[in-house]
Amino acid sequence: MLNLRALIVDDSAVVRIQLRNEIREIAPDCHVFECESVLEAGRFLLRSIPDVLFLDLNMPNINGIELLKRFDAVLGGRRAPIVVSISTDMRPVTLEALKARGAYALLPKPFDKAKVAMMLLRIVKMVQSRRVLIVDDSATVRSVVKRIIEHSRFRLQVEEAANGADAIRQFRSGGFDLAFIDVEMPGIDGLEAAGEILYASGDAHVVLMSGKADEPIRRAASHIGVEFFLKKPFYAKDVDEVLHSLFSVAETDFISGREPDVFEQPDSTAQSRS
């Protein structure tokens, strides 16, 4: 298991010790830090960002939701940790506030070892570094898509290609895990580039992007092995949903994995009768 860095924020020493022991039993190499208040956690985050933040909401003086409200100011543009709520507060208003402020999942008390293990497995898959290629003939669009993808919770190293031929060349050189490819490109279009990449790179994934909801293109893409199709404009949460499905990361309370784009062959007998 990767060397994770986890921060536990809870005013109860008993809770912190229990979760720390559960984490270290499952992932002995995980570096676990503890804070007993939001103010202490804020000071910690100013110095260092962990991979995952286990956050209690119901703490005296300043609660956990207030920390999430101030996240942007505290992080100062740095990559946010994956936030897991360890509160017993499961009211709908609380869950909506957590979701609105970017929380990733819930880990209710008292902690269950199997649930802690599943959470750590999800996080390990998400922080594993992956190389991503954005393919679009517009530099402006590539820049926008890059910013969106970099706001994903997954650890992604983003590179760019300006056309289908360059994308195929880069993939053949090896090392890429995923490509986001625009459909409408001059020369080798996105569909042709996707087919070449999937043929040459058995382990790679392709997500096609388009400003049009073109059903024949989606159908053709599905037949060559493209699993997902994102209609522009899309957002970081859409990327997260796709990546959860592509990399077999279990869904959480706030992430519902998308179903792959699967199209059945039309029933030719039925068509001939119509």
C-alpha positions, 0 to 999 in steps of 0.5 A, spaced: 500 500 500 502 507 498 505 511 503 499 515 505 498 521 509 492 521 514 490 527 518 485 525 524 481 531 527 476 530 533 476 533 540 476 526 543 482 522 544 479 516 544 476 516 537 483 519 535 486 513 538 481 508 535 481 510 528 489 511 528 490 504 530 485 501 525 488 505 520 495 503 522 493 495 522 490 496 515 496 500 512 502 500 517 506 505 512 500 510 513 503 516 516 497 518 521 497 525 524 492 528 529 489 534 531 484 536 537 480 542 534 479 546 528 484 551 529 489 546 530 487 543 524 487 549 520 494 551 522 497 544 520 494 545 513 497 551 512 504 547 513 502 541 510 496 537 506 495 530 507 492 525 502 486 524 506 482 528 512 478 524 517 474 530 520 469 530 526 463 535 525 461 536 532 467 539 535 466 545 541 467 552 538 469 551 531 465 545 528 468 541 522 463 544 517 466 551 518 473 548 516 470 546 510 467 553 508 474 556 509 478 551 505 480 555 499 483 560 504 487 555 508 489 551 502 491 557 498 490 554 491 494 547 493 491 541 492 485 539 497 485 533 501 480 527 500 475 529 506 472 523 510 466 525 515 467 521 521 461 525 525 455 521 527 451 527 525 447 524 519 441 529 518 440 531 511 441 538 512 448 536 514 449 531 508 447 536 504 452 541 507 458 536 506 456 535 499 456 542 497 463 543 500 466 537 497 466 532 502 468 525 499 465 520 504 462 518 510 465 513 515 460 513 521 462 512 528 463 507 532 468 505 526 468 498 523 474 495 521 472 493 514 469 500 512 475 503 514 479 498 510 474 499 504 475 507 505 483 506 505 483 502 499 479 507 495 483 512 497 490 508 495 487 508 488 485 515 488 492 518 490 496 513 485 499 517 480 496 516 473 498 520 466 492 523 462 493 526 455 488 531 453 487 531 446 483 537 442 485 542 436 484 548 440 489 550 446 483 554 449 479 548 450 485 544 452 487 549 458 480 549 460 479 541 460 486 541 464 483 545 469 477 541 470 481 535 470 486 537 475 480 539 480 479 531 480 480 528 487 484 523 483 492 524 482 493 526 475 499 528 471 496 532 465 499 532 458 496 535 452 496 533 444 493 538 439 491 533 434 489 526 433 496 524 430 500 527 436 495 523 441 497 516 437 504 518 437 504 519 444 500 513 446 505 509 442 511 511 446 507 508 452 506 510 459 499 513 459 493 511 463 487 515 460 486 520 454 480 525 454 479 526 446 475 531 443 471 528 437 471 534 432 478 535 430 481 536 423 485 530 420 484 524 424 478 525 428 477 523 435 473 517 434 479 514 429 484 516 434 481 513 440 480 506 436 488 507 434 489 508 441 485 502 444 488 498 439 495 499 441 494 500 448 490 494 451 490 497 458 489 504 457 482 508 457 479 513 452 473 518 454 471 522 448 468 529 449 464 533 444 459 539 444 454 535 441 449 529 443 451 525 437 448 518 438 451 515 432 458 517 434 456 515 441 454 508 438 460 508 434 465 509 440 462 504 444 463 499 439 470 500 439 471 500 446 470 507 448 466 507 455 464 514 457 462 520 453 462 527 456 458 532 453 461 539 454 461 543 458 462 538 464 465 539 471 470 536 476 464 532 479 463 529 472 470 527 471 470 524 478 464 519 476 467 517 470 474 515 473 471 512 479 468 507 474 474 506 469 479 505 475 474 500 479 473 505 485 467 503 489 462 509 490 461 513 496 455 517 499 457 523 495 459 519 488 455 515 484 459 512 478 456 513 471 454 507 467 458 506 461 455 508 454 453 501 452 449 501 446 445 494 443 445 492 436 438 494 433 433 489 432 433 488 424 427 483 424 423 489 428 426 494 423 424 490 417 417 489 420 416 497 421 
